Amino acid sequence: MQAVLGKVIGPKEVHPENLQGRVAVVTGGALGIGYEVSRAFALAGAKVIMINRKEDQGTSAIELIKKEDPNADIDWKPCDLGSLKDVRETFSSLRDSLDRLDFLICSAGINTNQYGEDADGIDRHFGVNFLGHFYVINQLYPLLRKTSKRDETPHPRIVFEASEMHRGAPSNVHFASLDEINDSSMDPTRLYGRTKLAMILCAKFGLYERVIKPNDDKVYALAVHPGVVNTAMQQQWKDAYPGITGMLLSNTMMFAGRSVEQGSYSALWAATSMEIEEKGWNGWYFNDPVRLKGFDPSNNPIGLGQPGKESAQASDPALGAALWNLGTRLIKDKLGDDAMLDWNQEV
């Protein structure tokens, strides 16, 4: 519906400009919302590295963007975020090859679907949507810190594609152990909602409270809700709930949703709006920041200017601390005690 009536009920458009010299890494960057974010950055002049599992996805995305701008600086790297070993190899190499990093958009993910385990034997929703991204950020954070010292605005941003579905996380979530995470009896909606809760907690009580604030880093960690978006991920409802229920859910989401380009606006706003820095919105969650306003006189996107009023769980610092500790412990358990970089490390 929003895709059709976008001018009436859809979000305000966000098209960043003048990003020459900036560098963006977008997980899931060759498909869906991630593709539209990659495209917008590239057309604005940034160097963009898209991360996906399949080469044909990256090749197709590059061809489409270069049709619009033959000079676009766009590349693709393979990585399975459900494999911590793969994450370490891919992103440590990126860290060593790049001179700067301005935008890290965490867009890759598994939608509501049946329980399954990733390459590390971890619930695949949690492994891909949260833990893989947590490790990506750890591997790239020294480069974000280095870039922030250039004191150019907007300062480096980390943006999680979270969701209002974080409200569907189980009420008894504690982030206490792998056994809790690997609960094969959990409903698909709760599996997914738990990961989106984790993203919001990581931005607020993890990255901001434990790393950015203590080090006085000029790096911003944010979480956004893109809205209900007409991507191929909506088809996963049919796998999550086989039969008529899944079909109805999928069709309803596709009918009510906004276009994929519209779905990218929240992340693009969070990545580039100067309003974030002017109002000190670090660690915040926004549920639809581009619905009401357009651009300031300097052509910077302006959002709604209000937090997303996240759930009580997403506002719990103890739960955020437990998540941080569990994520760290799982990565070290799978890859060894030296797997994590010191969060205070410089490049």
C-alpha positions as CSV (number, residue, x, y, z in Angstrom):
1,M,0.0,0.0,0.0
2,Q,2.7,2.5,1.0
3,A,4.7,1.5,-2.1
4,V,1.7,2.6,-4.3
5,L,0.6,5.6,-2.2
6,G,4.1,6.7,-1.2
7,K,3.5,10.4,-1.8
8,V,0.5,10.3,0.5
9,I,1.3,7.9,3.3
10,G,4.8,6.8,2.8
11,P,8.0,8.1,4.4
12,K,9.9,11.2,3.2
13,E,12.6,10.5,0.7
14,V,16.2,10.5,1.8
15,H,18.8,10.8,-0.9
16,P,22.3,11.6,0.6
17,E,24.6,13.8,-1.5
18,N,28.2,14.8,-1.5
19,L,29.8,11.7,0.1
20,Q,32.9,11.8,-2.0
21,G,35.8,10.3,-0.1
22,R,33.6,8.5,2.3
23,V,33.6,4.7,2.6
24,A,30.6,2.5,3.5
25,V,30.3,-1.2,4.3
26,V,26.8,-2.7,3.9
27,T,26.1,-6.2,5.0
28,G,23.4,-7.8,2.9
29,G,24.2,-4.9,0.6
30,A,23.4,-6.6,-2.7
31,L,19.8,-7.5,-1.9
32,G,16.6,-5.7,-0.7
33,I,17.0,-2.8,1.7
34,G,20.8,-3.3,1.8
35,Y,21.0,-2.9,-2.0
36,E,19.0,0.4,-1.9
37,V,21.3,1.7,0.9
38,S,24.4,0.6,-1.1
39,R,22.9,2.2,-4.3
40,A,22.2,5.5,-2.5
41,F,25.7,5.7,-1.0
42,A,27.4,4.9,-4.3
43,L,25.3,7.4,-6.3
44,A,26.2,10.0,-3.7
45,G,29.9,9.4,-4.4
46,A,31.0,7.1,-1.6
47,K,33.1,4.0,-2.0
48,V,30.8,1.1,-1.1
49,I,31.6,-2.5,-0.2
50,M,28.6,-4.8,-0.3
51,I,28.7,-8.1,1.8
52,N,26.6,-11.1,0.8
53,R,27.0,-14.9,0.5
54,K,26.4,-15.4,-3.2
55,E,28.6,-13.9,-6.0
56,D,25.8,-13.7,-8.5
57,Q,23.9,-11.3,-6.1
58,G,27.0,-9.0,-5.9
59,T,27.6,-9.1,-9.6
60,S,24.0,-8.3,-10.4
61,A,23.9,-5.4,-7.9
62,I,27.1,-3.9,-9.3
63,E,25.8,-4.1,-12.8
64,L,22.5,-2.3,-11.9
65,I,24.2,0.5,-10.0
66,K,26.8,1.1,-12.8
67,K,24.0,1.4,-15.3
68,E,22.9,4.5,-13.3
69,D,26.5,5.7,-12.8
70,P,29.3,4.1,-14.7
71,N,31.8,5.8,-12.3
72,A,30.2,4.4,-9.1
73,D,32.9,3.0,-6.8
74,I,31.1,-0.2,-5.8
75,D,32.5,-3.6,-4.8
76,W,31.3,-6.9,-3.4
77,K,32.9,-9.3,-0.9
78,P,31.6,-12.8,0.0
79,C,30.8,-13.6,3.7
80,D,28.4,-15.9,5.5
81,L,27.5,-14.1,8.7
82,G,26.4,-17.4,10.2
83,S,30.1,-18.5,10.2
84,L,32.2,-16.6,12.8
85,K,35.4,-18.0,11.0
86,D,34.1,-16.5,7.8
87,V,33.4,-13.2,9.5
88,R,36.9,-13.0,11.0
89,E,38.6,-13.7,7.6
90,T,36.5,-11.3,5.6
91,F,36.4,-8.3,8.0
92,S,39.9,-8.5,9.3
93,S,41.0,-8.4,5.6
94,L,38.8,-5.4,5.0
95,R,40.2,-3.6,8.1
96,D,43.7,-4.0,6.8
97,S,42.8,-2.9,3.3
98,L,40.8,0.2,4.0
99,D,42.2,3.5,5.0
100,R,38.9,4.7,6.6
101,L,35.3,3.6,7.3
102,D,32.5,6.1,7.7
103,F,29.3,4.0,7.5
104,L,28.7,0.5,8.7
105,I,25.2,-0.7,7.9
106,C,24.1,-4.0,9.5
107,S,21.4,-5.0,7.1
108,A,21.9,-8.7,6.4
109,G,19.5,-11.0,8.2
110,I,17.1,-13.9,8.4
111,N,13.4,-13.0,8.7
112,T,10.8,-14.9,10.8
113,N,11.5,-18.5,10.0
114,Q,11.7,-22.0,11.4
115,Y,14.4,-22.9,13.9
116,G,17.8,-24.0,12.5
117,E,21.4,-23.7,13.4
118,D,24.2,-21.9,11.6
119,A,27.8,-23.2,10.8
120,D,28.7,-22.6,14.5
121,G,25.8,-24.6,15.9
122,I,24.0,-21.5,17.0
123,D,20.3,-20.6,16.3
124,R,20.7,-19.2,12.9
125,H,18.5,-16.1,13.6
126,F,20.7,-15.1,16.5
127,G,23.9,-16.1,14.7
128,V,23.3,-14.1,11.6
129,N,21.1,-11.2,12.8
130,F,23.0,-10.4,15.9
131,L,26.2,-12.4,16.7
132,G,27.7,-12.2,13.2
133,H,27.1,-8.4,13.2
134,F,28.5,-8.1,16.7
135,Y,31.7,-9.7,15.5
136,V,31.8,-7.6,12.3
137,I,31.7,-4.5,14.4
138,N,34.4,-5.7,16.7
139,Q,36.7,-6.4,13.7
140,L,36.0,-3.0,12.1
141,Y,35.8,-0.8,15.2
142,P,39.5,0.3,15.2
143,L,39.0,1.6,11.7
144,L,35.8,3.5,12.7
145,R,37.7,5.0,15.6
146,K,40.6,6.0,13.3
147,T,38.2,7.7,10.9
148,S,36.5,9.5,13.7
149,K,39.7,11.3,14.6
150,R,39.6,13.1,11.2
151,D,36.8,15.1,12.8
152,E,34.7,15.3,9.6
153,T,31.0,15.4,9.8
154,P,28.9,13.3,9.8
155,H,31.1,11.3,12.1
156,P,31.3,7.5,11.6
157,R,28.0,5.7,12.1
158,I,27.0,2.1,12.9
159,V,23.4,1.4,11.9
160,F,21.5,-1.7,12.9
161,E,18.4,-2.6,10.8
162,A,16.3,-3.5,13.9
163,S,12.5,-3.8,14.0
164,E,9.4,-3.0,15.9
165,M,9.1,-6.8,16.1
166,H,11.6,-6.6,19.0
167,R,8.4,-6.3,21.0
168,G,7.8,-10.0,20.1
169,A,10.9,-11.3,21.9
170,P,10.0,-13.9,24.6
171,S,9.3,-12.3,28.0
172,N,11.7,-14.6,29.7
173,V,14.8,-13.8,27.6
174,H,17.9,-13.5,29.7
175,F,20.8,-13.9,27.2
176,A,22.4,-16.2,29.8
177,S,23.6,-19.2,27.8
178,L,23.8,-21.0,24.4
179,D,21.3,-23.5,25.7
180,E,18.8,-20.6,26.1
181,I,19.5,-19.3,22.6
182,N,19.2,-22.8,21.0
183,D,15.6,-23.4,22.0
184,S,14.2,-25.3,19.1
185,S,10.7,-25.1,20.5
186,M,10.5,-21.3,20.2
187,D,8.0,-19.8,17.9
188,P,9.5,-18.3,14.7
189,T,8.3,-14.8,15.5
190,R,10.0,-14.9,18.9
191,L,13.2,-16.2,17.4
192,Y,13.2,-13.2,15.1
193,G,12.0,-10.7,17.7
194,R,14.8,-11.7,20.1
195,T,17.5,-10.9,17.5
196,K,16.0,-7.4,16.9
197,L,15.9,-6.8,20.6
198,A,19.5,-7.8,20.7
199,M,20.4,-5.2,18.1
200,I,18.7,-2.4,20.0
201,L,20.4,-3.4,23.2
202,C,23.8,-3.7,21.5
203,A,23.6,-0.2,20.2
204,K,22.5,1.4,23.5
205,F,24.0,-0.6,26.3
206,G,26.8,-2.3,24.4
207,L,28.5,-0.1,21.9
208,Y,27.5,3.3,23.3
209,E,27.8,2.6,27.0
210,R,30.8,0.2,27.0
211,V,32.9,1.5,24.1
212,I,32.0,4.9,22.7
213,K,31.2,6.8,25.8
214,P,34.1,5.6,28.0
215,N,36.6,6.4,25.1
216,D,34.9,9.6,24.1
217,D,34.8,8.3,20.5
218,K,33.1,10.4,17.9
219,V,31.3,7.3,16.6
220,Y,27.5,6.9,16.6
221,A,25.7,3.6,17.1
222,L,22.0,3.6,16.2
223,A,19.2,1.1,15.5
224,V,16.2,1.8,13.2
225,H,13.0,0.2,12.1
226,P,12.7,0.3,8.3
227,G,8.9,-0.3,8.3
228,V,7.1,-3.2,6.8
229,V,8.9,-3.6,3.4
230,N,8.1,-5.5,0.3
231,T,11.3,-7.6,0.1
232,A,11.8,-11.3,-0.7
233,M,12.2,-11.8,3.0
234,Q,8.4,-11.5,3.4
235,Q,8.2,-14.8,1.6
236,Q,9.8,-16.5,4.6
237,W,6.5,-16.2,6.5
238,K,5.4,-19.2,4.3
239,D,8.3,-21.2,5.7
240,A,7.8,-20.0,9.3
241,Y,4.1,-20.9,9.3
242,P,3.4,-23.5,6.6
243,G,0.0,-23.5,5.1
244,I,-2.7,-20.9,5.0
245,T,-1.4,-18.9,8.0
246,G,2.0,-18.3,6.4
247,M,0.5,-17.4,3.0
248,L,-1.9,-14.9,4.6
249,L,0.9,-13.3,6.6
250,S,3.1,-13.0,3.6
251,N,0.4,-11.5,1.4
252,T,-0.7,-9.1,4.1
253,M,2.9,-7.8,4.6
254,M,3.4,-7.4,0.9
255,F,0.2,-5.5,0.5
256,A,0.6,-3.2,3.4
257,G,4.4,-2.7,3.0
258,R,6.4,0.1,1.6
259,S,8.8,-0.2,-1.4
260,V,12.3,-1.4,-0.9
261,E,13.7,2.0,-1.6
262,Q,11.3,3.5,1.0
263,G,12.5,0.9,3.4
264,S,16.1,2.2,3.0
265,Y,15.3,5.7,4.1
266,S,15.5,5.1,7.9
267,A,19.0,3.6,7.7
268,L,20.1,6.4,5.3
269,W,18.8,9.1,7.6
270,A,20.5,7.5,10.6
271,A,23.7,7.3,8.7
272,T,23.9,10.8,7.4
273,S,21.6,13.2,9.3
274,M,23.4,15.9,11.2
275,E,20.4,16.0,13.5
276,I,21.8,12.9,15.2
277,E,25.0,14.8,16.3
278,E,23.3,18.1,17.0
279,K,20.9,16.4,19.5
280,G,23.4,13.9,20.9
281,W,21.3,10.9,19.8
282,N,23.9,8.2,20.4
283,G,22.7,4.7,21.2
284,W,19.1,5.5,20.2
285,Y,16.5,3.5,18.5
286,F,14.1,5.1,16.0
287,N,11.0,3.4,14.7
288,D,10.3,5.7,11.7
289,P,12.5,8.7,11.7
290,V,11.8,10.0,8.3
291,R,8.0,10.1,8.3
292,L,7.3,13.8,8.9
293,K,10.2,16.0,7.7
294,G,12.4,16.5,4.6
295,F,15.7,18.3,4.4
296,D,17.3,21.3,6.1
297,P,18.8,24.3,4.1
298,S,22.1,22.4,3.6
299,N,20.2,19.4,2.2
300,N,20.8,17.2,5.2
301,P,17.9,14.8,5.9
302,I,15.8,15.6,9.0
303,G,13.9,13.0,10.9
304,L,11.0,12.9,13.3
305,G,13.3,13.9,16.2
306,Q,11.9,11.4,18.7
307,P,13.1,8.1,19.9
308,G,11.2,4.9,19.0
309,K,9.9,4.3,22.5
310,E,11.4,0.8,22.6
311,S,10.1,-2.0,24.8
312,A,10.9,-2.3,28.5
313,Q,13.3,-5.2,27.6
314,A,15.1,-3.0,25.2
315,S,15.5,-0.4,27.9
316,D,17.0,-2.8,30.4
317,P,20.8,-2.2,31.0
318,A,21.2,-5.5,32.8
319,L,19.8,-7.4,29.8
320,G,22.2,-5.4,27.6
321,A,25.1,-6.3,29.8
322,A,24.1,-10.0,29.7
323,L,23.9,-9.9,25.9
324,W,27.3,-8.3,25.5
325,N,28.9,-10.9,27.8
326,L,27.1,-13.8,26.0
327,G,28.2,-12.5,22.6
328,T,31.8,-12.2,23.7
329,R,31.8,-15.6,25.3
330,L,30.3,-17.4,22.3
331,I,32.8,-15.9,19.9
332,K,35.7,-16.9,22.1
333,D,34.2,-20.4,22.7
334,K,34.0,-20.9,18.9
335,L,37.3,-19.2,17.8
336,G,39.6,-19.0,20.8
337,D,40.4,-16.5,23.5
338,D,42.2,-14.2,21.0
339,A,39.3,-14.0,18.6
340,M,38.0,-10.6,19.8
341,L,39.9,-7.4,19.3
342,D,40.4,-5.2,22.3
343,W,37.6,-2.6,22.0
344,N,40.1,0.1,22.9
345,Q,42.5,-0.9,20.1
346,E,43.7,1.6,17.6
347,V,44.5,0.7,14.0
